[in-house]
Amino acid sequence: MSLRGDGPIEELAIPSETTVEEHDVVVDGDVLVGGQSTVELGVRGRNVAIGERVRVGDDIEAEGDCRLDTWCSVDGNVLVGEDAYLGERVTVTGRLMVSGDLDIGDDVTVEEGFEANGWIVIRNPVPTIVFYFIVLSQLLRVGETDAADELAEALADGDDVRDPLLVPRNAEISDDAWRVSTPATVGDDCRLHGNLRAASIRVGERNEVFGSLRAREDVTVGADTIIHGDVTTRGGTVTVESGARVLGDVSAGDLVVYDGAEIQGTLRARGEMKLIQEAERASEDDGVESDVPDEAAAEAQTDAADAEEAATVTTDAGAAPGTVESDDS
């Protein structure tokens, strides 16, 4: 799996339970960063693989292996629990501490010195972990998901297989914003700082994002998630699940708000605007025809139409305290 080129990292994927703590991104699983990206934050994870010409603005802490590809720069220390692999012309402004073996390429600069408890080999390293990623990507490409799962479990040495943090090529990550040109997915139970900018965004459940969401395509805010900012898309659909809170404005092509969501700002939709109640959602999910008599069904449809019409002018129907605007042009 190459971390250069366009490669297989086709989206920003933030796994569940990811947090930003004191300017560090903390992940239970592995961290993979595509080439020519800028990560102003520190990185803490299990195995850390950084692509070509990536700049990391703080410390790197890896419980397992760490790979820094050619022309990488780290403005801080690099602490590695197992083996480390540094390509040509890597620069580390702090110290390099390695508990296992160290493979190091030509013209590497470690300004405050390095220490390794295992073997130190000076060469242009191609670590085994890269071949593992190549095999995994090829298995997934041909649809051999069972074989890929078995290989991932074997590589985990009996540990739980955890989703990695995937950062695509040319990404920019800082306290201010996470900017990518690909889709972005956030798992569950995360706590993130910074505005999220991507082609499309899907945020899972029970997250807290201290920033806004902006995408060219669809944006989904999962149940019980809090967004401390605006949610905006140019022409896609914004979906706000039940229990979600948006502490800002929402602007979309089409807007779908589930009963129980809270939006404190203004709602703007250039196209269709829907307020979906729990009974209506359960009917859609189950795909079962209602047994309500015809007269009652007709009355329910009339009430739903009135509620939808009311939702285009006010949010008192249970969606949010705020202002709703609709522009059908």
Disulfide bonds with the S-S distance in Angstrom:
none
